[in-house]
């Protein structure tokens, strides 16, 4: 069994995208960070956004998630033109972003990190309090469905592995209604086993109909779960390909500079 064959692939071509980013440009003064980037995500697919450092990946996902407003271009969400003024606007629409720092408090329990300001309560008036029984049950169930068996719901999130913390963040986003899940380099600091667990979690989320945006510079990880692949270079799209239309070597070549790298390799006698 190859690394690719472990995971479910194959989004239906006639399904409309959840989100479409059309000809997005983003300028910071005289600096053009994005120069007409188009990108879309369909329900139940993993669309990988690939590029080396400085390619524009971070600016693009911050534009998609409401951190930045595009200088030009438009965003369509479920077929309607949208303008997100803040990350909260995007989150309320169903766009959840899991950044590398995960925004978790290590000494706080898994349950408290799972809800993080959205805790259910019981009672009224001065007798109102957190419904910890319900919170613990939900957290344990959601984590178990993602393949993580906790010792106890009050276990400190800092005792989990990096991959398990990623899973907490992903499960949290899906539980609270994410339609689009943006994952910013989720495997960059993980070992082989933890990476495998995160990729398996992405596969489970995709099967629930959530559209996944997988941002990475690691072609091997992208090829394991991706249905489509878009490569950015210096704020421009170098192309989008479906699974089976491009090889990992071709993706790596695009990310590394394509023809520019080939010319350099020739001038250096094939030593690149």
C-alpha positions as a Markdown table, in Angstrom:
| # | Residue | x | y | z |
|---|---|---|---|---|
| 1 | Unk | 0.0 | 0.0 | 0.0 |
| 2 | Unk | 1.4 | 3.4 | -1.0 |
| 3 | Unk | 1.3 | 6.5 | 1.2 |
| 4 | Unk | -1.4 | 7.9 | -1.2 |
| 5 | Unk | -3.7 | 4.9 | -1.2 |
| 6 | Unk | -4.4 | 5.1 | 2.5 |
| 7 | Unk | -6.7 | 8.1 | 2.1 |
| 8 | Unk | -10.0 | 8.8 | 0.4 |
| 9 | Unk | -9.8 | 10.9 | -2.8 |
| 10 | Unk | -12.1 | 12.1 | -5.5 |
| 11 | Unk | -14.2 | 15.2 | -5.2 |
| 12 | Unk | -17.2 | 15.3 | -7.5 |
| 13 | Unk | -16.4 | 17.6 | -10.5 |
| 14 | Unk | -20.0 | 18.9 | -10.6 |
| 15 | Unk | -20.1 | 20.1 | -7.0 |
| 16 | Unk | -20.0 | 23.9 | -6.6 |
| 17 | Unk | -17.1 | 25.3 | -4.6 |
| 18 | Unk | -17.8 | 26.5 | -1.0 |
| 19 | Unk | -15.4 | 29.4 | -1.5 |
| 20 | Unk | -13.9 | 31.0 | -4.5 |
| 21 | Unk | -11.0 | 33.5 | -4.4 |
| 22 | Unk | -11.0 | 35.3 | -7.8 |
| 23 | Unk | -8.0 | 37.3 | -9.0 |
| 24 | Unk | -7.0 | 38.3 | -5.5 |
| 25 | Unk | -4.4 | 41.1 | -5.2 |
| 26 | Unk | -2.9 | 42.3 | -2.0 |
| 27 | Unk | -0.6 | 45.3 | -1.8 |
| 28 | Unk | 1.3 | 46.6 | 1.3 |
| 29 | Unk | 2.3 | 50.0 | 0.1 |
| 30 | Unk | 4.5 | 49.5 | -3.0 |
| 31 | Unk | 5.0 | 45.8 | -2.2 |
| 32 | Unk | 2.7 | 43.4 | -4.1 |
| 33 | Unk | 2.3 | 40.4 | -1.9 |
| 34 | Unk | -0.4 | 38.7 | -4.1 |
| 35 | Unk | -0.7 | 39.4 | -7.9 |
| 36 | Unk | -4.0 | 38.0 | -9.1 |
| 37 | Unk | -4.3 | 34.7 | -7.3 |
| 38 | Unk | -7.4 | 32.5 | -7.9 |
| 39 | Unk | -8.2 | 29.5 | -5.8 |
| 40 | Unk | -11.4 | 27.5 | -4.8 |
| 41 | Unk | -12.3 | 24.7 | -2.4 |
| 42 | Unk | -15.1 | 22.2 | -2.8 |
| 43 | Unk | -17.0 | 20.3 | -0.1 |
| 44 | Unk | -15.1 | 17.2 | 0.9 |
| 45 | Unk | -11.9 | 17.9 | -0.9 |
| 46 | Unk | -8.4 | 18.8 | 0.2 |
| 47 | Unk | -6.9 | 21.5 | -1.9 |
| 48 | Unk | -3.2 | 22.0 | -1.2 |
| 49 | Unk | -1.6 | 25.4 | -1.4 |
| 50 | Unk | 2.1 | 24.9 | -1.9 |
| 51 | Unk | 5.1 | 27.2 | -2.1 |
| 52 | Unk | 8.4 | 28.0 | -0.6 |
| 53 | Unk | 9.0 | 30.7 | 2.0 |
| 54 | Unk | 8.0 | 34.1 | 0.7 |
| 55 | Unk | 5.7 | 32.6 | -2.0 |
| 56 | Unk | 2.7 | 34.4 | -0.5 |
| 57 | Unk | 1.0 | 31.5 | 1.3 |
| 58 | Unk | 0.6 | 33.3 | 4.6 |
| 59 | Unk | -0.8 | 36.5 | 3.0 |
| 60 | Unk | -3.3 | 34.5 | 1.0 |
| 61 | Unk | -4.7 | 32.5 | 3.9 |
| 62 | Unk | -4.9 | 35.6 | 6.0 |
| 63 | Unk | -6.9 | 37.2 | 3.2 |
| 64 | Unk | -9.2 | 34.2 | 3.0 |
| 65 | Unk | -9.7 | 34.1 | 6.7 |
| 66 | Unk | -10.5 | 37.8 | 7.2 |
| 67 | Unk | -7.2 | 39.1 | 8.6 |
| 68 | Unk | -6.4 | 41.1 | 5.5 |
| 69 | Unk | -8.8 | 42.7 | 3.0 |
| 70 | Unk | -7.9 | 42.2 | -0.6 |
| 71 | Unk | -6.7 | 45.2 | -2.5 |
| 72 | Unk | -8.7 | 43.9 | -5.5 |
| 73 | Unk | -10.5 | 40.8 | -6.6 |
| 74 | Unk | -13.5 | 39.1 | -5.0 |
| 75 | Unk | -14.4 | 36.4 | -2.6 |
| 76 | Unk | -17.5 | 34.2 | -3.2 |
| 77 | Unk | -18.7 | 32.1 | -0.3 |
| 78 | Unk | -21.4 | 29.6 | -1.2 |
| 79 | Unk | -22.0 | 31.5 | -4.4 |
| 80 | Unk | -22.5 | 34.9 | -2.8 |
| 81 | Unk | -19.9 | 37.8 | -2.8 |
| 82 | Unk | -18.5 | 38.3 | 0.6 |
| 83 | Unk | -16.3 | 40.8 | 2.4 |
| 84 | Unk | -14.8 | 39.7 | 5.7 |
| 85 | Unk | -13.8 | 42.6 | 7.9 |
| 86 | Unk | -12.4 | 40.5 | 10.7 |
| 87 | Unk | -11.4 | 36.9 | 11.4 |
| 88 | Unk | -14.6 | 36.6 | 13.4 |
| 89 | Unk | -16.7 | 37.4 | 10.3 |
| 90 | Unk | -15.0 | 34.6 | 8.5 |
| 91 | Unk | -15.3 | 32.2 | 11.4 |
| 92 | Unk | -19.0 | 33.0 | 11.7 |
| 93 | Unk | -19.4 | 32.2 | 8.0 |
| 94 | Unk | -17.7 | 28.8 | 8.6 |
| 95 | Unk | -14.1 | 29.5 | 7.8 |
| 96 | Unk | -11.8 | 28.2 | 10.5 |
| 97 | Unk | -8.0 | 28.5 | 10.5 |
| 98 | Unk | -5.6 | 26.4 | 12.5 |
| 99 | Unk | -2.3 | 28.2 | 12.7 |
| 100 | Unk | 1.0 | 26.6 | 13.7 |
| 101 | Unk | 0.9 | 28.1 | 17.2 |
| 102 | Unk | -2.6 | 26.5 | 17.7 |
| 103 | Unk | -3.7 | 29.2 | 20.2 |
| 104 | Unk | -3.9 | 26.7 | 23.1 |
| 105 | Unk | -3.0 | 27.1 | 26.8 |
| 106 | Unk | -0.7 | 24.2 | 27.7 |
| 107 | Unk | -1.7 | 24.0 | 31.4 |
| 108 | Unk | -5.4 | 24.1 | 30.7 |
| 109 | Unk | -7.4 | 20.9 | 30.2 |
| 110 | Unk | -8.2 | 19.5 | 26.8 |
| 111 | Unk | -11.9 | 20.2 | 27.5 |
| 112 | Unk | -11.3 | 23.9 | 28.3 |
| 113 | Unk | -9.1 | 24.3 | 25.3 |
| 114 | Unk | -11.7 | 22.6 | 23.1 |
| 115 | Unk | -14.4 | 25.1 | 24.0 |
| 116 | Unk | -12.2 | 28.2 | 24.6 |
| 117 | Unk | -14.9 | 30.9 | 25.2 |
| 118 | Unk | -17.8 | 28.9 | 23.8 |
| 119 | Unk | -18.6 | 26.9 | 26.9 |
| 120 | Unk | -22.2 | 25.7 | 27.4 |
| 121 | Unk | -23.8 | 26.6 | 30.7 |
| 122 | Unk | -26.6 | 25.5 | 32.9 |
| 123 | Unk | -28.8 | 27.2 | 35.5 |
| 124 | Unk | -30.0 | 30.8 | 35.4 |
| 125 | Unk | -29.1 | 34.1 | 37.1 |
| 126 | Unk | -26.7 | 33.8 | 40.0 |
| 127 | Unk | -26.9 | 30.0 | 39.7 |
| 128 | Unk | -25.6 | 29.9 | 36.2 |
| 129 | Unk | -22.4 | 27.9 | 35.8 |
| 130 | Unk | -20.4 | 25.9 | 33.2 |
| 131 | Unk | -21.9 | 22.6 | 32.2 |
| 132 | Unk | -18.7 | 20.6 | 32.7 |
| 133 | Unk | -20.4 | 17.2 | 32.4 |
| 134 | Unk | -21.6 | 18.1 | 28.9 |
| 135 | Unk | -18.3 | 19.7 | 27.9 |
| 136 | Unk | -16.3 | 16.7 | 29.0 |
| 137 | Unk | -18.6 | 14.3 | 27.2 |
| 138 | Unk | -18.4 | 16.3 | 24.0 |
| 139 | Unk | -14.7 | 16.7 | 24.1 |
| 140 | Unk | -14.1 | 13.0 | 24.8 |
| 141 | Unk | -16.5 | 11.9 | 22.0 |
| 142 | Unk | -15.1 | 14.3 | 19.4 |
| 143 | Unk | -11.5 | 13.3 | 20.2 |
| 144 | Unk | -12.3 | 9.6 | 20.1 |
| 145 | Unk | -14.0 | 10.0 | 16.7 |
| 146 | Unk | -10.7 | 11.6 | 15.5 |
| 147 | Unk | -8.8 | 8.6 | 16.8 |
| 148 | Unk | -7.4 | 10.1 | 20.1 |
| 149 | Unk | -8.3 | 8.3 | 23.3 |
| 150 | Unk | -7.7 | 10.7 | 26.2 |
| 151 | Unk | -6.9 | 9.4 | 29.7 |
| 152 | Unk | -9.4 | 11.9 | 31.1 |
| 153 | Unk | -11.1 | 15.1 | 29.9 |
| 154 | Unk | -9.2 | 17.2 | 32.5 |
| 155 | Unk | -5.9 | 16.0 | 31.1 |
| 156 | Unk | -3.7 | 19.1 | 30.4 |
| 157 | Unk | -3.4 | 19.8 | 26.7 |
| 158 | Unk | 0.4 | 20.3 | 27.2 |
| 159 | Unk | 0.8 | 16.6 | 27.9 |
| 160 | Unk | -0.4 | 15.7 | 24.4 |
| 161 | Unk | 1.9 | 15.2 | 21.5 |
| 162 | Unk | 2.2 | 17.8 | 18.8 |
| 163 | Unk | 0.0 | 15.7 | 16.5 |
| 164 | Unk | -2.6 | 15.2 | 19.2 |
| 165 | Unk | -2.8 | 19.0 | 19.8 |
| 166 | Unk | -3.3 | 19.5 | 16.1 |
| 167 | Unk | -6.2 | 17.0 | 16.3 |
| 168 | Unk | -7.7 | 18.9 | 19.2 |
| 169 | Unk | -7.6 | 22.1 | 17.2 |
| 170 | Unk | -9.1 | 20.5 | 14.1 |
| 171 | Unk | -11.8 | 18.7 | 16.0 |
| 172 | Unk | -12.7 | 21.9 | 17.8 |
| 173 | Unk | -13.1 | 23.8 | 14.5 |
| 174 | Unk | -15.3 | 21.1 | 12.9 |
| 175 | Unk | -17.5 | 20.8 | 16.0 |
| 176 | Unk | -18.2 | 24.5 | 15.9 |
| 177 | Unk | -19.4 | 24.4 | 12.3 |
| 178 | Unk | -16.4 | 24.8 | 10.0 |
| 179 | Unk | -17.3 | 24.5 | 6.4 |
| 180 | Unk | -13.7 | 25.4 | 5.3 |
| 181 | Unk | -10.8 | 24.3 | 7.4 |
| 182 | Unk | -7.5 | 26.1 | 6.7 |
| 183 | Unk | -4.4 | 24.3 | 8.0 |
| 184 | Unk | -1.2 | 26.4 | 8.1 |
| 185 | Unk | 1.8 | 24.0 | 7.9 |
| 186 | Unk | 0.2 | 21.5 | 10.2 |
| 187 | Unk | 2.9 | 18.9 | 9.8 |
| 188 | Unk | 6.0 | 21.1 | 9.7 |
| 189 | Unk | 7.3 | 20.4 | 13.2 |
| 190 | Unk | 6.0 | 16.8 | 13.6 |
| 191 | Unk | 7.7 | 13.5 | 13.5 |
| 192 | Unk | 6.7 | 10.7 | 11.2 |
| 193 | Unk | 4.1 | 9.1 | 13.4 |
| 194 | Unk | 2.5 | 12.4 | 14.5 |
| 195 | Unk | 2.4 | 13.5 | 10.9 |
| 196 | Unk | 0.6 | 10.3 | 9.9 |
| 197 | Unk | -2.0 | 10.9 | 12.7 |
| 198 | Unk | -2.6 | 14.5 | 11.4 |
| 199 | Unk | -3.0 | 13.3 | 7.8 |
| 200 | Unk | -5.5 | 10.7 | 9.0 |
| 201 | Unk | -7.5 | 13.4 | 10.8 |
| 202 | Unk | -7.6 | 15.5 | 7.7 |
| 203 | Unk | -8.9 | 12.5 | 5.8 |
| 204 | Unk | -11.7 | 12.0 | 8.4 |
| 205 | Unk | -12.7 | 15.7 | 8.2 |
| 206 | Unk | -12.8 | 15.6 | 4.5 |
| 207 | Unk | -15.2 | 12.6 | 4.6 |
| 208 | Unk | -17.6 | 14.7 | 6.7 |
| 209 | Unk | -17.9 | 17.1 | 3.7 |
| 210 | Unk | -15.6 | 19.9 | 5.1 |
| 211 | Unk | -13.4 | 21.6 | 2.5 |
| 212 | Unk | -9.7 | 21.5 | 3.6 |
| 213 | Unk | -7.1 | 24.0 | 2.6 |
| 214 | Unk | -3.7 | 22.4 | 3.3 |
| 215 | Unk | -0.9 | 24.9 | 3.3 |
| 216 | Unk | 2.6 | 23.3 | 3.1 |
| 217 | Unk | 6.0 | 23.3 | 1.6 |
| 218 | Unk | 6.2 | 19.6 | 2.0 |
| 219 | Unk | 5.2 | 17.9 | -1.3 |
| 220 | Unk | 5.2 | 14.4 | 0.1 |
| 221 | Unk | 2.6 | 15.3 | 2.8 |
| 222 | Unk | 0.5 | 17.2 | 0.3 |
| 223 | Unk | 0.5 | 14.3 | -2.1 |
| 224 | Unk | -0.7 | 11.9 | 0.6 |
| 225 | Unk | -4.0 | 13.7 | 1.2 |
| 226 | Unk | -4.4 | 16.3 | -1.6 |
| 227 | Unk | -7.1 | 16.2 | -4.3 |
| 228 | Unk | -5.9 | 19.3 | -6.0 |
| 229 | Unk | -2.6 | 21.2 | -5.8 |
| 230 | Unk | -1.9 | 24.9 | -6.4 |
| 231 | Unk | 1.6 | 26.3 | -6.4 |
| 232 | Unk | 2.4 | 29.9 | -5.5 |
| 233 | Unk | 5.6 | 31.6 | -6.3 |
| 234 | Unk | 6.3 | 35.3 | -5.5 |
| 235 | Unk | 2.6 | 36.0 | -5.1 |
| 236 | Unk | 1.5 | 34.4 | -8.4 |
| 237 | Unk | -0.2 | 31.1 | -9.2 |
| 238 | Unk | 2.1 | 28.8 | -11.2 |
| 239 | Unk | -0.8 | 26.5 | -11.9 |
| 240 | Unk | -3.4 | 24.1 | -10.4 |
| 241 | Unk | -3.5 | 20.4 | -11.1 |
| 242 | Unk | -5.8 | 17.5 | -9.9 |
| 243 | Unk | -4.4 | 14.3 | -8.4 |
| 244 | Unk | -3.1 | 12.2 | -11.2 |
| 245 | Unk | -2.3 | 15.1 | -13.4 |
| 246 | Unk | 1.0 | 16.0 | -11.8 |
| 247 | Unk | 3.8 | 14.1 | -10.1 |
| 248 | Unk | 5.5 | 14.9 | -6.8 |
| 249 | Unk | 8.7 | 15.6 | -8.8 |
| 250 | Unk | 6.9 | 18.1 | -11.0 |
| 251 | Unk | 5.3 | 19.8 | -8.0 |
| 252 | Unk | 8.7 | 20.0 | -6.3 |
| 253 | Unk | 10.2 | 21.5 | -9.5 |
| 254 | Unk | 7.5 | 24.2 | -9.7 |
| 255 | Unk | 8.0 | 25.1 | -6.0 |
| 256 | Unk | 11.8 | 25.3 | -6.5 |
| 257 | Unk | 11.6 | 27.7 | -9.4 |
| 258 | Unk | 11.0 | 25.5 | -12.4 |
| 259 | Unk | 12.9 | 26.7 | -15.5 |
| 260 | Unk | 15.0 | 29.1 | -13.4 |
| 261 | Unk | 16.4 | 26.1 | -11.4 |
| 262 | Unk | 16.9 | 24.1 | -14.6 |
| 263 | Unk | 19.0 | 26.9 | -16.1 |
| 264 | Unk | 21.0 | 27.2 | -12.9 |
| 265 | Unk | 21.6 | 23.5 | -12.8 |
| 266 | Unk | 22.9 | 23.6 | -16.4 |
| 267 | Unk | 25.3 | 26.5 | -15.7 |
| 268 | Unk | 26.7 | 24.6 | -12.6 |
| 269 | Unk | 27.1 | 21.4 | -14.5 |
| 270 | Unk | 24.2 | 19.5 | -13.0 |
| 271 | Unk | 25.1 | 20.1 | -9.3 |
| 272 | Unk | 21.9 | 21.7 | -8.1 |
